[in-house]
Amino acid sequence: EAGSEDIDILPNGLAFISSGLKYPGLKSFAPDKPGEIFLMDLNEDYPRAVELRISRGFDLSSFNPHGISTYVD
């Protein structure tokens, strides 16, 4: 709802989207909400972004994603 910061699309049509960047001077629509990573399957007729659950033990309160890239092995 506040927009994405970056997107990386895999050859199979899966898109990973980072959202929630907080940066001085940049308006934040949800200043107390941590950053998020979404997954979208562009092969679907009506693709929608689904928030990915981040592993336990990860400090979500300081998660501030700036960019995203993937590595395919």
C-alpha positions as CSV (number, residue, x, y, z in Angstrom):
1,E,0.0,0.0,0.0
2,A,3.0,2.3,0.4
3,G,4.8,1.1,-2.7
4,S,7.8,-1.0,-3.4
5,E,11.4,-0.1,-3.2
6,D,12.8,-2.7,-5.6
7,I,11.8,-5.8,-7.6
8,D,13.8,-8.7,-9.0
9,I,12.1,-11.1,-11.4
10,L,13.4,-14.7,-11.9
11,P,13.4,-16.4,-15.3
12,N,10.4,-18.6,-14.1
13,G,8.2,-15.6,-13.6
14,L,8.4,-15.3,-9.8
15,A,9.0,-11.7,-8.6
16,F,10.5,-10.7,-5.3
17,I,9.6,-7.2,-4.1
18,S,11.1,-5.2,-1.2
19,S,9.0,-2.7,0.6
20,G,9.2,-0.4,3.6
21,L,12.4,1.7,3.0
22,K,12.8,4.4,5.6
23,Y,15.3,7.1,4.7
24,P,15.8,10.6,6.1
25,G,13.8,13.1,4.0
26,L,11.7,10.3,2.4
27,K,8.0,10.3,3.5
28,S,7.0,7.1,5.2
29,F,3.3,6.1,5.2
30,A,3.9,3.6,8.0
31,P,6.8,4.8,10.1
32,D,6.4,2.2,12.8
33,K,5.9,-0.8,10.4
34,P,9.0,-2.9,9.6
35,G,10.1,-3.6,6.1
36,E,8.6,-6.5,4.1
37,I,9.4,-8.8,1.3
38,F,6.6,-9.9,-1.1
39,L,6.4,-12.6,-3.7
40,M,4.3,-12.4,-6.9
41,D,3.8,-15.1,-9.5
42,L,3.6,-13.3,-12.8
43,N,2.4,-16.5,-14.5
44,E,-1.0,-16.2,-12.8
45,D,-3.9,-14.7,-14.6
46,Y,-4.4,-12.2,-11.8
47,P,-1.1,-11.9,-10.0
48,R,-1.1,-10.5,-6.4
49,A,1.7,-9.8,-4.0
50,V,1.9,-12.1,-1.0
51,E,3.9,-11.1,2.0
52,L,6.6,-13.6,2.8
53,R,7.0,-14.7,6.4
54,I,10.5,-14.0,7.7
55,S,12.3,-16.6,9.9
56,R,12.1,-16.4,13.7
57,G,15.1,-14.8,15.3
58,F,15.4,-12.1,12.7
59,D,15.2,-8.6,14.0
60,L,12.2,-7.3,12.2
61,S,12.1,-4.1,14.1
62,S,15.2,-2.9,12.3
63,F,14.4,-4.4,8.9
64,N,14.7,-1.6,6.3
65,P,15.2,-3.2,2.9
66,H,16.9,-1.1,0.3
67,G,17.0,-3.1,-3.0
68,I,16.8,-6.8,-3.6
69,S,18.6,-9.3,-5.8
70,T,18.5,-13.0,-6.3
71,Y,21.0,-15.7,-7.0
72,V,20.0,-18.7,-9.1
73,D,22.3,-21.7,-8.8
